């Protein structure tokens, strides 16, 4: 069974969210990166997140973000 070796679902979402912010990428870019990650993972480990779900997850964890 394959899966996340060094990351869990939350760490992947946080990492991609951070890349999006650091490089001033669009929401569409975030979703494309998540889509790519989703396609390379085994079926049992699919990410269902998109930018809006990630933003909501950050808010729930009190992990706000600042726009530059």
Buried (B, 14 or more C-beta within 10 A) or exposed (E): EEEEEEEEBBEBBBEBBEEBBEEEBEEEBBBEBBEEBBEEBEEEBEBEBBBEEBBEBBEEEEEEEEEE
